[in-house]
Amino acid sequence: MRHEDILLGPEFAELPFWSEWIQDEFNAGPIDTPSAESCLDFIRAAIKLAGRIRRCSRHFPSSLRRRLMEAAILYQCWQRQKAIVEKARHRHIQSCCIPHFEATDFVRRVGRGEYLMTISGESQYEVKFPEQHSKCALATEVIGTELARAMGIPTTPLALINVCRRLATRAGFAVDRHVSRANPTFDRELHCLGLRCVESQADQNARPERFIHPRTAHVEIGVTVFNVLTLNTVQQREVFRPVEGRYEPVFKDFNHSLNDADWASFLRAGIREPIPCPPLSFKIKSYEQLEPWIRRAEQVNLDQICETAVKLPCEWYDNKPAIVAAVIEKLHERVTRLRAILLHAIRSNYFENMRSCRATKHKVPRGWQQ
């Protein structure tokens, strides 16, 4: 018997009763039952608390004491569960496949839901908070960006950015209103998505037509194939960076992929699904221009993208890791049927400058037939 148990006096006899109560209560609830040693520690602390209250109060009914004991035990169990979740969550975030940084300063607001912030090393990122977008928008952006990058489309580098409450408040983000939903187990910082700023000497609001890189038209065809594959609803933004004395577009904001981050509707989509986003390039006039990008899509390692997605903060995909795997599996299905999907789009006059398939049916390449 421990020395502190002797000091509890006759109340030591309550230990078996409260141990059994914990087992009965926690077996029916969502909280994991603590170990036997932890249960005894919680019970002893609750008994000591009840003893102090009794000495301070002249009248302390047994029913009120029982409620106090229950509340004290449950609070200690909740604190233990919170510490376990925080520790596991921290390990989960640290294992994320995309870079992980701490925001050090707020610069300015750059959009409706984006904030320009500085991280260590003086790099600047456009930061997106999870609660200012749809439930799966940030995970959609990561999946879309990683898929586009694997296909050879120039994209903006991503990072997971930790933003403390001070910087979030300074940026005008309503921390107290959103933190409980965005990060229920964290009250010190928010896990946000960052898009690294791309240095460009060109006007981002206008295309520098006179100095466009020759590779741009080919890349825009690839973006169109990507939009068809992912049912993108809003065209990605273009930022022009200097390459060999010319300007090449870098694409960002892939959060409208997967049917505008509506994963449920994306999972129901068939090959004849309407494509919301119009072709980016009007120079698409033949099957041969699409074929190289189809082959690139077929060579993408979707398992690696799935591994990256499930290691993101769970609130980015509505705490449903199973649906992440379902979305990647749906992407795999659409990749295997991409020629049939594009052929249907051609026959539906999606590509305005491509001659009707009905007039050139005999010229459809082998492998494109449904």
VOBA-1610 file (N, C-alpha, C; in pm, whole numbers, padded with zeros to 5 digits, always signed):
BEGIN
Met+00084-00120+00000Met+00000+00000+00000Met+00088+00125+00000Arg+00054+00221-00082Arg+00133+00343-00090Arg+00105+00432+00029His+00204+00513+00067His+00193+00599+00184His+00078+00698+00169Glu+00057+00750+00046Glu-00049+00849+00027Glu-00187+00784+00039Asp-00195+00650+00013Asp-00323+00581+00033Asp-00358+00577+00181Ile-00256+00560+00269Ile-00282+00557+00413Ile-00333+00693+00458Leu-00281+00800+00399Leu-00323+00934+00439Leu-00468+00962+00400Leu-00523+00888+00304Leu-00661+00908+00264Leu-00759+00858+00369Gly-00714+00777+00460Gly-00798+00727+00568Gly-00905+00633+00519Pro-01023+00642+00578Pro-01130+00548+00542Pro-01178+00562+00398Glu-01150+00676+00333Glu-01194+00695+00194Glu-01116+00606+00097Phe-01008+00540+00146Phe-00933+00447+00062Phe-01022+00334+00013Ala-01125+00302+00089Ala-01217+00194+00050Ala-01295+00228-00075Glu-01296+00356-00114Glu-01371+00396-00234Glu-01298+00363-00364Leu-01170+00332-00357Leu-01093+00310-00479Leu-01153+00204-00570Pro-01190+00085-00518Pro-01250-00016-00608Pro-01380+00031-00672Phe-01462+00104-00594Phe-01590+00151-00648Phe-01568+00246-00766Trp-01477+00344-00747Trp-01455+00441-00854Trp-01381+00381-00973Ser-01297+00282-00947Ser-01231+00213-01059Ser-01334+00142-01146Glu-01430+00077-01082Glu-01537+00010-01157Glu-01624+00112-01230Trp-01648+00227-01167Trp-01729+00332-01232Trp-01661+00383-01359Ile-01530+00403-01353Ile-01456+00449-01471Ile-01468+00347-01584Gln-01451+00221-01553Gln-01461+00116-01655Gln-01598+00116-01720Asp-01705+00126-01638Asp-01841+00124-01691Asp-01870+00246-01777Glu-01826+00365-01731Glu-01857+00488-01803Glu-01779+00498-01935Phe-01652+00463-01931Phe-01567+00485-02048Phe-01586+00378-02153Asn-01628+00260-02116Asn-01654+00155-02216Asn-01769+00192-02307Ala-01858+00280-02259Ala-01975+00321-02338Ala-01953+00453-02409Gly-01836+00513-02395Gly-01811+00644-02454Gly-01696+00644-02553Pro-01667+00761-02614Pro-01562+00770-02717Pro-01421+00785-02662Ile-01406+00811-02531Ile-01274+00833-02473Ile-01214+00699-02433Asp-01085+00682-02464Asp-01016+00559-02428Asp-01005+00546-02276Thr-01023+00423-02226Thr-01012+00399-02083Thr-00867+00406-02040Pro-00835+00487-01937Pro-00696+00496-01891Pro-00648+00364-01833Ser-00518+00352-01815Ser-00463+00233-01752Ser-00505+00227-01605Ala-00488+00110-01544Ala-00529+00093-01404Ala-00454+00189-01312Glu-00325+00207-01337Glu-00246+00297-01254Glu-00292+00441-01269Ser-00323+00482-01394Ser-00372+00619-01417Ser-00507+00639-01349Cys-00594+00537-01355Cys-00724+00547-01289Cys-00709+00571-01139Leu-00619+00497-01078Leu-00597+00514-00933Leu-00544+00654-00903Asp-00454+00706-00986Asp-00403+00841-00965Asp-00514+00944-00976Phe-00602+00927-01076Phe-00713+01022-01093Phe-00809+01016-00974Ile-00837+00895-00926Ile-00930+00878-00813Ile-00871+00941-00686Arg-00743+00917-00660Arg-00679+00974-00541Arg-00685+01127-00545Ala-00657+01185-00664Ala-00663+01331-00675Ala-00804+01383-00651Ala-00904+01310-00700Ala-01043+01352-00680Ala-01084+01342-00533Ile-01040+01236-00465Ile-01071+01220-00323Ile-01007+01332-00241Lys-00883+01368-00274Lys-00817+01478-00204Lys-00890+01609-00227Leu-00937+01632-00350Leu-01012+01754-00379Leu-01142+01758-00299Ala-01213+01644-00294Ala-01337+01639-00216Ala-01309+01662-00068Gly-01198+01612-00019Gly-01163+01635+00121Gly-01138+01782+00151Arg-01071+01853+00060Arg-01046+01995+00081Arg-01177+02074+00078Ile-01268+02037-00013Ile-01397+02106-00021Ile-01477+02082+00107Arg-01471+01960+00159Arg-01545+01928+00282Arg-01495+02011+00400Arg-01362+02030+00408Arg-01307+02108+00519Arg-01343+02256+00509Cys-01362+02303+00384Cys-01396+02444+00365Cys-01545+02472+00378Ser-01627+02370+00361Ser-01772+02388+00363Ser-01833+02320+00485Arg-01923+02389+00550Arg-01990+02331+00666Arg-02091+02223+00625His-02149+02238+00506His-02251+02143+00460His-02210+02091+00322Phe-02180+01963+00314Phe-02134+01904+00187Phe-02206+01770+00168Pro-02326+01773+00108Pro-02406+01649+00093Pro-02331+01543+00014Ser-02365+01419+00041Ser-02299+01308-00028Ser-02327+01309-00177Ser-02449+01353-00216Ser-02482+01359-00359Ser-02395+01462-00432Leu-02371+01576-00366Leu-02286+01678-00426Leu-02141+01631-00432Arg-02098+01559-00328Arg-01962+01505-00329Arg-01943+01406-00443Arg-02045+01322-00468Arg-02035+01225-00577Arg-02021+01296-00712Arg-02101+01403-00732Arg-02091+01478-00857Arg-01954+01541-00872Leu-01900+01593-00762Leu-01767+01652-00767Leu-01662+01548-00803Met-01672+01429-00745Met-01578+01321-00776Met-01585+01284-00924Glu-01706+01269-00974Glu-01722+01233-01115Glu-01662+01340-01206Ala-01691+01468-01176Ala-01639+01577-01258Ala-01487+01582-01254Ala-01429+01563-01135Ala-01284+01568-01121Ala-01217+01454-01198Ile-01273+01335-01192Ile-01216+01221-01263Ile-01227+01241-01414Leu-01344+01283-01459Leu-01364+01303-01603Leu-01273+01413-01658Tyr-01253+01520-01580Tyr-01166+01628-01626Tyr-01022+01578-01642Gln-00975+01498-01547Gln-00838+01446-01557Gln-00824+01352-01676Cys-00927+01271-01701Cys-00923+01181-01817Cys-00925+01260-01947Trp-01003+01368-01950Trp-01007+01451-02070Trp-00872+01517-02095Gln-00807+01567-01988Gln-00676+01627-02004Gln-00575+01526-02058Arg-00584+01403-02008Arg-00493+01298-02056Arg-00518+01269-02203Gln-00645+01257-02242Gln-00679+01228-02381Gln-00633+01342-02473Lys-00650+01465-02429Lys-00608+01581-02509Lys-00457+01579-02531Ala-00380+01547-02427Ala-00235+01542-02440Ala-00192+01434-02538Ile-00260+01318-02535Ile-00227+01208-02626Ile-00256+01249-02770Val-00371+01312-02794Val-00409+01353-02929Val-00313+01459-02983Glu-00277+01555-02898Glu-00184+01659-02941Glu-00048+01600-02979Lys+00000+01505-02899Lys+00128+01444-02927Lys+00124+01365-03058Ala+00018+01286-03077Ala+00005+01208-03200Ala-00013+01298-03321Arg-00088+01406-03304Arg-00113+01498-03414Arg+00016+01569-03455His+00097+01604-03356His+00224+01671-03385His+00314+01579-03467Arg+00320+01451-03429Arg+00402+01356-03507Arg+00347+01341-03648His+00214+01343-03661His+00151+01328-03792His+00187+01445-03883Ile+00183+01568-03827Ile+00214+01685-03907Ile+00361+01685-03946Gln+00449+01647-03854Gln+00592+01648-03884Gln+00628+01549-03993Ser+00546+01443-04010Ser+00575+01341-04113Ser+00518+01378-04250Cys+00453+01496-04260Cys+00394+01538-04386Cys+00502+01549-04494Cys+00466+01511-04617Cys+00564+01505-04726Cys+00596+01642-04784Ile+00513+01744-04763Ile+00544+01876-04814Ile+00620+01954-04706Pro+00698+02056-04743Pro+00778+02129-04644Pro+00692+02190-04534His+00753+02209-04419His+00682+02253-04300His+00758+02372-04240Phe+00692+02490-04231Phe+00758+02610-04184Phe+00673+02681-04080Glu+00737+02776-04010Glu+00669+02862-03914Glu+00660+03003-03973Ala+00543+03063-03970Ala+00528+03201-04015Ala+00589+03294-03910Thr+00667+03392-03956Thr+00735+03483-03863Thr+00680+03625-03868Asp+00613+03662-03979Asp+00563+03800-03987Asp+00449+03806-04088Phe+00353+03895-04061Phe+00242+03920-04153Phe+00275+04043-04236Val+00262+04032-04369Val+00296+04142-04460Val+00170+04220-04499Arg+00078+04152-04568Arg-00046+04218-04608Arg-00145+04112-04655Arg-00265+04155-04672Arg-00369+04067-04726Arg-00367+04079-04879Val-00370+03966-04949Val-00356+03969-05094Val-00480+03920-05167Gly-00578+03870-05097Gly-00698+03820-05161Gly-00809+03803-05060Arg-00916+03746-05105Arg-01032+03728-05018Arg-01000+03637-04901Gly-00925+03533-04924Gly-00892+03440-04817Gly-00744+03406-04812Glu-00659+03499-04855Glu-00516+03474-04860Glu-00441+03588-04791Tyr-00332+03551-04726Tyr-00253+03646-04649Tyr-00105+03626-04682Leu-00038+03734-04717Leu+00104+03726-04748Leu+00183+03729-04618Met+00263+03624-04594Met+00339+03613-04471Met+00483+03576-04502Thr+00570+03611-04410Thr+00711+03579-04422Thr+00743+03460-04332Ile+00825+03368-04382Ile+00867+03255-04301Ile+01018+03267-04277Ser+01072+03176-04201Ser+01215+03178-04175Ser+01291+03168-04306Gly+01398+03246-04317Gly+01473+03251-04442Gly+01428+03365-04531Glu+01329+03445-04484Glu+01279+03563-04553Glu+01203+03531-04681Ser+01163+03407-04701Ser+01075+03374-04813Ser+00933+03418-04780Gln+00856+03449-04882Gln+00718+03491-04862Gln+00623+03389-04923Tyr+00514+03363-04851Tyr+00412+03268-04893Tyr+00275+03332-04884Glu+00190+03298-04980Glu+00048+03333-04969Glu-00018+03224-04886Val-00067+03260-04770Val-00117+03164-04672Val-00269+03157-04678Lys-00321+03035-04678Lys-00465+03012-04679Lys-00505+02940-04550Phe-00599+02998-04476Phe-00649+02938-04354Phe-00757+02836-04387Pro-00762+02725-04313Pro-00857+02618-04346Pro-01003+02659-04337Glu-01040+02741-04238Glu-01181+02773-04217Glu-01236+02874-04317Gln-01151+02938-04398Gln-01199+03035-04494Gln-01223+02974-04631His-01216+02843-04639His-01240+02772-04765His-01331+02653-04735Ser-01378+02587-04840Ser-01464+02470-04818Ser-01388+02360-04746Lys-01459+02261-04697Lys-01401+02160-04609Lys-01278+02093-04667Cys-01281+02063-04797Cys-01171+01988-04858Cys-01090+02072-04956Ala-01102+02204-04949Ala-01036+02289-05049Ala-00884+02282-05038Leu-00829+02283-04916Leu-00684+02284-04902Leu-00625+02149-04944Ala-00690+02040-04906Ala-00643+01908-04950Ala-00657+01896-05102Thr-00763+01952-05158Thr-00781+01951-05304Thr-00668+02026-05372Glu-00629+02139-05313Glu-00519+02217-05372Glu-00389+02138-05373Val-00362+02067-05265Val-00240+01987-05258Val-00246+01873-05361Ile-00358+01801-05366Ile-00371+01691-05462Ile-00359+01742-05605Gly-00430+01852-05636Gly-00425+01907-05771Gly-00286+01956-05808Thr-00220+02025-05716Thr-00086+02077-05744Thr+00014+01964-05765Glu+00007+01862-05678Glu+00100+01751-05691Glu+00075+01674-05821Leu-00050+01658-05860Leu-00082+01589-05985Leu-00032+01669-06105Ala-00058+01800-06104Ala-00012+01885-06214Ala+00141+01886-06223Arg+00206+01895-06108Arg+00353+01895-06108Arg+00408+01764-06163Ala+00345+01652-06125Ala+00390+01522-06174Ala+00367+01507-06324Met+00269+01580-06378Met+00244+01577-06522Met+00340+01668-06599Gly+00417+01750-06530Gly+00510+01840-06597Gly+00459+01981-06616Ile+00351+02017-06546Ile+00296+02152-06553Ile+00366+02238-06447Pro+00420+02355-06484Pro+00486+02439-06384Pro+00387+02486-06278Thr+00417+02460-06151Thr+00327+02494-06041Thr+00402+02571-05933Thr+00326+02634-05847Thr+00383+02706-05734Thr+00417+02608-05623Pro+00537+02613-05566Pro+00571+02524-05453Pro+00478+02546-05334Leu+00441+02437-05268Leu+00351+02442-05153Leu+00428+02416-05025Ala+00369+02456-04913Ala+00426+02428-04782Ala+00316+02430-04679Leu+00336+02356-04572Leu+00247+02362-04457Leu+00302+02470-04363Ile+00222+02572-04337Ile+00266+02687-04260Ile+00194+02690-04125Asn+00271+02691-04017Asn+00213+02710-03884Asn+00203+02859-03856Val+00082+02906-03825Val+00059+03047-03795Val+00012+03059-03650Cys+00085+03133-03569Cys+00048+03149-03429Cys-00074+03240-03418Arg-00136+03237-03301Arg-00257+03317-03279Arg-00229+03467-03297Arg-00111+03512-03256Arg-00079+03654-03266Arg-00080+03700-03411Leu-00013+03623-03501Leu-00008+03661-03641Leu-00145+03648-03707Ala-00218+03544-03670Ala-00351+03525-03728Ala-00444+03640-03690Thr-00437+03683-03565Thr-00519+03796-03520Thr-00476+03924-03590Arg-00346+03943-03606Arg-00294+04061-03674Arg-00339+04066-03819Ala-00352+03949-03880Ala-00396+03943-04020Ala-00546+03966-04034Gly-00618+03969-03922Gly-00761+03990-03928Gly-00843+03863-03929Phe-00778+03750-03903Phe-00850+03622-03901Phe-00916+03605-03764Ala-01044+03573-03763Ala-01120+03557-03638Ala-01082+03425-03572Val-00973+03427-03494Val-00920+03304-03435Val-01020+03240-03342Asp-01077+03318-03249Asp-01165+03261-03148Asp-01289+03198-03209Arg-01331+03248-03325Arg-01451+03193-03388Arg-01422+03067-03467His-01298+03053-03516His-01265+02942-03606His-01176+02836-03545Val-01099+02869-03441Val-00996+02776-03396Val-01055+02646-03344Ser-01172+02651-03281Ser-01230+02528-03225Ser-01269+02430-03334Arg-01306+02484-03453Arg-01343+02395-03564Arg-01223+02359-03651Ala-01135+02457-03674Ala-01021+02431-03762Ala-00917+02343-03695Asn-00889+02367-03569Asn-00790+02290-03495Asn-00844+02264-03354Pro-00930+02167-03336Pro-00994+02147-03207Pro-00898+02110-03095Thr-00780+02058-03127Thr-00687+02017-03022Thr-00570+02114-03008Phe-00569+02221-03088Phe-00460+02317-03079Phe-00517+02454-03046Asp-00464+02518-02943Asp-00508+02653-02910Asp-00392+02752-02919Arg-00281+02712-02980Arg-00166+02801-02991Arg-00137+02841-03136Glu-00169+02757-03235Glu-00135+02786-03373Glu-00231+02716-03466Leu-00235+02764-03591Leu-00320+02707-03694Leu-00232+02647-03802His-00275+02533-03857His-00204+02468-03967His-00266+02517-04097Cys-00190+02594-04173Cys-00239+02657-04296Cys-00159+02609-04416Leu-00213+02637-04534Leu-00144+02602-04658Leu-00077+02726-04714Gly+00047+02712-04756Gly+00120+02826-04812Gly+00161+02802-04956Leu+00145+02904-05040Leu+00189+02902-05180Leu+00305+03000-05192Arg+00423+02949-05225Arg+00539+03036-05230Arg+00526+03138-05343Cys+00559+03261-05311Cys+00551+03368-05410Cys+00658+03347-05516Val+00618+03357-05642Val+00711+03341-05754Val+00753+03479-05802Glu+00883+03503-05804Glu+00933+03632-05850Glu+00908+03647-06000Ser+00851+03760-06036Ser+00822+03785-06177Ser+00834+03933-06205Gln+00894+03965-06319Gln+00907+04104-06361Gln+00793+04144-06454Ala+00707+04048-06484Ala+00595+04078-06574Ala+00474+04118-06493Asp+00383+04187-06558Asp+00258+04226-06494Asp+00172+04102-06479Gln+00135+04067-06355Gln+00059+03946-06331Gln-00085+03958-06381Asn-00131+04081-06407Asn-00268+04101-06451Asn-00279+04102-06604Ala-00169+04088-06672Ala-00172+04087-06819Ala-00066+03993-06871Arg-00097+03927-06981Arg-00001+03835-07042Arg+00103+03913-07123Pro+00231+03892-07098Pro+00335+03960-07177Pro+00351+03891-07313Glu+00255+03913-07403Glu+00246+03839-07528Glu+00374+03848-07611Arg+00440+03961-07608Arg+00558+03980-07693Arg+00676+03895-07647Phe+00670+03851-07522Phe+00787+03780-07468Phe+00749+03642-07412Ile+00637+03586-07463Ile+00594+03455-07414Ile+00691+03347-07460His+00722+03255-07369His+00812+03144-07401His+00743+03048-07498Pro+00814+02995-07598Pro+00751+02905-07696Pro+00686+02782-07633Arg+00734+02741-07516Arg+00679+02622-07450Arg+00541+02648-07391Thr+00498+02773-07383Thr+00373+02807-07314Thr+00251+02740-07377Ala+00243+02741-07511Ala+00126+02682-07577Ala+00115+02534-07546His+00228+02463-07542His+00226+02320-07510His+00181+02298-07365Val+00227+02383-07274Val+00189+02370-07133Val+00041+02397-07115Glu-00013+02494-07188Glu-00155+02526-07175Glu-00243+02411-07224Ile-00196+02334-07321Ile-00268+02214-07363Ile-00270+02113-07247Gly-00155+02101-07178Gly-00149+02011-07064Gly-00242+02053-06953Val-00254+02184-06929Val-00346+02233-06827Val-00490+02201-06865Thr-00522+02210-06993Thr-00657+02176-07038Thr-00686+02028-07013Val-00591+01940-07044Val-00610+01798-07017Val-00626+01775-06866Phe-00548+01845-06786Phe-00560+01834-06641Phe-00700+01876-06596Asn-00753+01985-06650Asn-00885+02033-06611Asn-00994+01934-06647Val-00978+01868-06761Val-01075+01765-06800Val-01065+01645-06705Leu-00945+01605-06674Leu-00924+01490-06587Leu-00982+01513-06449Thr-00962+01631-06391Thr-01001+01659-06253Thr-01133+01732-06241Leu-01201+01758-06353Leu-01325+01835-06353Leu-01305+01968-06281Asn-01202+02039-06321Asn-01174+02170-06263Asn-01283+02269-06303Thr-01325+02356-06211Thr-01436+02448-06238Thr-01392+02591-06266Val-01278+02633-06211Val-01229+02770-06229Val-01084+02762-06275Gln-01051+02836-06381Gln-00916+02831-06435Gln-00812+02878-06332Gln-00703+02806-06325Gln-00596+02842-06233Gln-00535+02978-06270Arg-00484+03045-06168Arg-00415+03172-06193Arg-00278+03147-06256Glu-00235+03242-06337Glu-00104+03234-06400Glu-00015+03345-06348Val+00107+03308-06310Val+00210+03404-06274Val+00327+03380-06369Phe+00375+03485-06434Phe+00479+03468-06536Phe+00617+03492-06475Arg+00705+03393-06493Arg+00841+03404-06444Arg+00937+03409-06562Pro+01049+03480-06548Pro+01145+03489-06658Pro+01223+03360-06677Val+01228+03311-06800Val+01304+03192-06835Val+01374+03218-06969Glu+01506+03223-06965Glu+01586+03242-07086Glu+01545+03369-07161Gly+01523+03476-07088Gly+01488+03603-07152Gly+01343+03615-07191Arg+01264+03512-07167Arg+01121+03516-07198Arg+01043+03483-07072Tyr+00909+03482-07087Tyr+00825+03457-06971Tyr+00745+03328-06988Glu+00750+03247-06885Glu+00678+03120-06883Glu+00576+03123-06770Pro+00454+03073-06793Pro+00353+03078-06687Pro+00377+02972-06580Val+00349+03010-06458Val+00347+02917-06344Val+00204+02919-06291Phe+00146+02802-06273Phe+00004+02795-06237Phe-00013+02772-06087Lys-00116+02834-06032Lys-00145+02824-05890Lys-00297+02821-05870Asp-00337+02794-05746Asp-00479+02785-05710Asp-00547+02668-05780Phe-00512+02547-05736Phe-00576+02426-05787Phe-00689+02380-05695Asn-00737+02468-05608Asn-00840+02429-05511Asn-00979+02414-05572His-00993+02449-05702His-01122+02428-05768His-01123+02297-05848Ser-01018+02217-05834Ser-01017+02085-05896Ser-01115+01994-05823Leu-01128+01870-05875Leu-01217+01770-05813Leu-01357+01826-05796Asn-01405+01888-05904Asn-01540+01944-05907Asn-01558+02049-05798Asp-01466+02144-05795Asp-01468+02255-05699Asp-01461+02204-05555Ala-01371+02107-05532Ala-01347+02049-05399Ala-01472+01982-05342Asp-01567+01950-05429Asp-01685+01875-05386Asp-01658+01727-05413Trp-01596+01661-05317Trp-01548+01525-05339Trp-01663+01427-05360Ala-01774+01449-05296Ala-01887+01357-05312Ala-01937+01356-05457Ser-01951+01474-05516Ser-01998+01480-05656Ser-01890+01431-05752Phe-01763+01455-05719Phe-01655+01406-05804Phe-01653+01253-05808Leu-01680+01189-05695Leu-01682+01043-05691Leu-01796+00985-05773Arg-01901+01064-05794Arg-02015+01016-05873Arg-02000+01045-06022Ala-01899+01120-06061Ala-01884+01165-06200Ala-01854+01048-06293Gly-01912+01053-06412Gly-01886+00954-06516Gly-01804+01015-06628Ile-01782+00939-06736Ile-01700+00989-06846Ile-01774+01094-06929Arg-01905+01099-06917Arg-01983+01198-06992Arg-02017+01320-06907Glu-01949+01336-06796Glu-01975+01449-06707Glu-01940+01580-06777Pro-02026+01682-06767Pro-01993+01813-06827Pro-01865+01869-06766Ile-01783+01932-06849Ile-01656+01989-06805Ile-01676+02139-06784Pro-01675+02185-06658Pro-01710+02326-06632Pro-01609+02426-06686Cys-01480+02392-06684Cys-01376+02489-06721Cys-01350+02482-06871Pro-01358+02593-06943Pro-01334+02591-07089Pro-01187+02563-07119Pro-01156+02522-07243Pro-01015+02497-07280Pro-00931+02621-07261Leu-00813+02603-07205Leu-00724+02718-07185Leu-00660+02760-07317Ser-00633+02665-07404Ser-00569+02697-07532Ser-00667+02672-07646Phe-00683+02771-07732Phe-00768+02756-07850Phe-00690+02701-07968Lys-00563+02665-07944Lys-00479+02612-08051Lys-00487+02460-08060Ile-00574+02399-07980Ile-00588+02253-07983Ile-00673+02216-08104Lys-00610+02151-08203Lys-00680+02120-08328Lys-00670+01973-08366Ser-00597+01893-08288Ser-00581+01753-08326Ser-00563+01666-08203Tyr-00586+01535-08225Tyr-00566+01437-08118Tyr-00419+01432-08076Glu-00331+01448-08174Glu-00189+01433-08148Glu-00138+01534-08044Gln-00203+01650-08035Gln-00162+01748-07935Gln-00199+01706-07793Leu-00301+01622-07780Leu-00347+01578-07648Leu-00274+01453-07601Glu-00232+01370-07696Glu-00175+01239-07662Glu-00054+01246-07567Pro+00043+01338-07586Pro+00158+01341-07493Pro+00117+01366-07348Trp+00014+01446-07327Trp-00029+01476-07191Trp-00109+01361-07131Ile-00177+01287-07214Ile-00244+01166-07164Ile-00141+01067-07113Arg-00033+01049-07190Arg+00072+00957-07147Arg+00139+01004-07018Arg+00154+01135-07004Arg+00212+01185-06880Arg+00120+01156-06761Ala-00008+01175-06781Ala-00103+01146-06673Ala-00100+00998-06635Glu-00083+00911-06735Glu-00078+00767-06708Glu+00047+00727-06631Gln+00152+00808-06639Gln+00278+00775-06571Gln+00286+00833-06430Val+00187+00909-06388Val+00189+00970-06254Val+00172+00862-06147Asn+00252+00871-06043Asn+00241+00779-05930Asn+00134+00832-05834Leu+00011+00787-05852Leu-00099+00835-05770Leu-00088+00784-05626Asp-00023+00671-05605Asp-00006+00621-05467Asp+00077+00719-05385Gln+00177+00779-05447Gln+00258+00876-05376Gln+00178+01001-05342Ile+00091+01043-05433Ile+00005+01158-05405Ile-00092+01125-05292Cys-00143+01004-05290Cys-00232+00961-05182Cys-00160+00964-05049Glu-00036+00917-05047Glu+00043+00919-04923Glu+00065+01062-04875Thr+00089+01153-04967Thr+00105+01293-04929Thr-00024+01350-04872Ala-00137+01317-04935Ala-00265+01375-04894Ala-00308+01328-04755Val-00292+01199-04726Val-00339+01149-04597Val-00254+01198-04482Lys-00133+01248-04510Lys-00047+01301-04405Lys-00070+01450-04381Leu-00162+01510-04455Leu-00196+01649-04432Leu-00277+01660-04303Pro-00290+01780-04246Pro-00377+01797-04129Pro-00517+01744-04158Cys-00569+01664-04067Cys-00695+01593-04095Cys-00813+01687-04115Glu-00808+01810-04060Glu-00920+01902-04081Glu-00923+01952-04225Trp-00814+01934-04300Trp-00813+01974-04440Trp-00899+01882-04526Tyr-00925+01762-04482Tyr-01014+01672-04557Tyr-01128+01623-04469Asp-01175+01712-04380Asp-01294+01689-04300Asp-01281+01566-04210Asn-01159+01536-04166Asn-01133+01425-04073Asn-01181+01291-04128Lys-01174+01273-04260Lys-01220+01148-04322Lys-01110+01094-04414Pro-01010+01025-04357Pro-00900+00975-04441Pro-00944+00873-04545Ala-01053+00801-04518Ala-01099+00700-04615Ala-01142+00763-04746Ile-01200+00883-04738Ile-01247+00946-04862Ile-01130+00997-04945Val-01015+01022-04882Val-00895+01061-04959Val-00857+00947-05052Ala-00852+00826-04998Ala-00819+00709-05081Ala-00922+00690-05192Ala-01049+00716-05162Ala-01154+00701-05263Ala-01136+00803-05376Val-01097+00926-05342Val-01075+01028-05444Val-00957+00992-05533Ile-00848+00943-05473Ile-00732+00903-05554Ile-00767+00785-05643Glu-00847+00693-05592Glu-00890+00579-05674Glu-00976+00627-05791Lys-01060+00727-05766Lys-01141+00784-05874Lys-01053+00852-05978Leu-00949+00921-05935Leu-00855+00981-06029Leu-00788+00873-06114His-00752+00762-06050His-00691+00652-06125His-00788+00599-06231Glu-00914+00587-06194Glu-01015+00541-06290Glu-01028+00637-06407Arg-01029+00767-06379Arg-01042+00865-06487Arg-00916+00870-06574Val-00800+00844-06516Val-00678+00839-06596Val-00684+00723-06695Thr-00730+00607-06648Thr-00737+00490-06738Thr-00840+00510-06849Arg-00937+00597-06827Arg-01041+00622-06928Arg-01029+00762-06987Leu-00912+00822-06975Leu-00896+00962-07016Leu-00918+00981-07165Arg-00875+00887-07247Arg-00897+00901-07391Arg-01046+00899-07424Ala-01119+00810-07358Ala-01264+00806-07381Ala-01331+00934-07333Ile-01285+00989-07222Ile-01342+01114-07169Ile-01315+01228-07267Leu-01192+01236-07318Leu-01158+01343-07412Leu-01231+01325-07545Leu-01247+01200-07587Leu-01319+01175-07712Leu-01464+01221-07701His-01526+01195-07586His-01663+01245-07564His-01665+01398-07562Ala-01562+01460-07502Ala-01555+01605-07500Ala-01541+01662-07641Ile-01464+01594-07724Ile-01448+01640-07862Ile-01580+01631-07937Arg-01648+01520-07922Arg-01777+01500-07990Arg-01884+01596-07937Ser-01863+01648-07815Ser-01957+01745-07758Ser-01917+01887-07790Asn-01821+01904-07883Asn-01773+02035-07925Asn-01709+02114-07811Tyr-01645+02044-07720Tyr-01573+02112-07613Tyr-01454+02188-07671Phe-01385+02125-07766Phe-01273+02191-07835Phe-01327+02254-07963Glu-01350+02383-07959Glu-01417+02451-08070Glu-01335+02448-08198Asn-01205+02448-08188Asn-01121+02453-08308Asn-01081+02316-08360Met-01134+02211-08299Met-01107+02077-08349Met-01225+02033-08434Arg-01196+01979-08551Arg-01303+01936-08641Arg-01388+01828-08577Ser-01513+01825-08609Ser-01605+01729-08551Ser-01558+01587-08575Cys-01568+01506-08470Cys-01527+01366-08482Cys-01616+01290-08580Arg-01738+01336-08595Arg-01827+01265-08686Arg-01779+01280-08830Ala-01713+01393-08856Ala-01663+01414-08992Ala-01530+01346-09016Thr-01460+01314-08907Thr-01327+01254-08921Thr-01319+01125-08838Lys-01429+01053-08832Lys-01434+00935-08746Lys-01330+00832-08787His-01302+00822-08914His-01207+00721-08958His-01065+00756-08919Lys-01042+00882-08875Lys-00909+00925-08839Lys-00883+00919-08688Val-00978+00870-08612Val-00956+00860-08467Val-00846+00759-08441Pro-00740+00796-08370Pro-00627+00706-08348Pro-00668+00582-08271Arg-00590+00475-08290Arg-00615+00350-08218Arg-00597+00375-08068Gly-00686+00321-07989Gly-00680+00338-07845Gly-00772+00448-07795Trp-00823+00532-07889Trp-00913+00640-07847Trp-01059+00595-07848Gln-01086+00483-07915Gln-01225+00439-07920Gln-01271+00396-07781Gln-01398+00423-07752Gln-01453+00387-07622Gln-01469+00235-07614
//
